[in-house]
């Protein structure tokens, strides 16, 4: 059934066994926690980081450019996931627990899916690299979450280390190689949106300017007063 990478070498399998072995020795509540984090929690955390980056980007002097960079994050992830479809089919690598049933598997429903490359690792690293291009501090936070994601996937027994590394490499390549083309489209798009009623999505309204605008509106509504005094 499987072809390339079906039978891993000792370093790959040995590292997987070392990490997955922690699950066998851990209490059940910890295994459940790591499984939730690895399946959903880190992705939710990355969404929160992206929301924070968006709020900060709107206040930057180059807000349209910064927001365009943030838009590239989910788009690059989508492209990487599409690119992974033929890669996964060509490699045709089963999940590690299919070939090695002694592994401790913490999630169900993965037996009929392929292992290379890790979708979760691809998504998390794609977000991290794209964020780093816009906001280095939050990009590093997202990068730490991406590394934790890879660890969790091995801990859960659903991916080999090379599946995780492959996901990281795929996401990084897509983000960096296609970024110039993507920004050439997204930056003008964000500048155009900033000139419409949807401008608050791109540029945060300035409090002083907003206050002056309200004062001007009130002054326009007030009837003009005759300043000439009768003789």
C-alpha positions, 0 to 999 in steps of 0.5 A: 500500500505505502511507497516512499517513506513507509518504513522509517529509519531508526532516528525518525522512529526512535525520536517518535518512540521517545516522545510518544513514550512520555504519553504512556508514562503520563496520567490520563488527564495530561494525555487528554490535555495534550491531545486537546492542545495538539488538535485544537488549542494551538490553532485557537491560540494562533488565531488569538495571536493573529487577532492581536497582530491585526489590532496592532497593525491597524495603528501602524503608520504603514497600516495597509501594508501591515494588514496586507502582510497579515492577510497573507498568513491565512492565504499562504496556509490555504495554498500550502494545504492545497500543495500538500494534497499531491505531496501526500498522495505521492509519498503515500505514507500511513500513520505511524501507528499503522506500521507500528501498532505498539505506539500509544495513540491518543486520538481516534479517526486518523487510521484512514488518513496519510501521515506526510506531511503534518497538516497541523504543523504546516498550518501553525508554521505558515502562520508563524512565518507570515506573522514574523514578516509583519510583527517579529515579536508576535511571530516568535510567539507563533513560532513557539506555538508551532514548535509545540504543535509538532511536539504534540503531534508526536506525543499523540502518536499520529506523526513521525518527526519527519512529517512535522519537519516536512510541514514546517518546510512546506509552509516556510517555502510557500510563505517566503517564495510567494510573498512578493507576488502576494504582497503585489496584490494585497497591498493595493487591495488594502489601500483601496479598502482603506478609502472605503467605508470598511477603512476601520478594518485596515486603519484604526480611527484616530481619536483626535481626528474623530473628535474634530470630525464630530465637532465639525459636524455639530458646527455645520448643523448649528444655524449661522449667527449674524455677527453684525450689530444693528446701528 
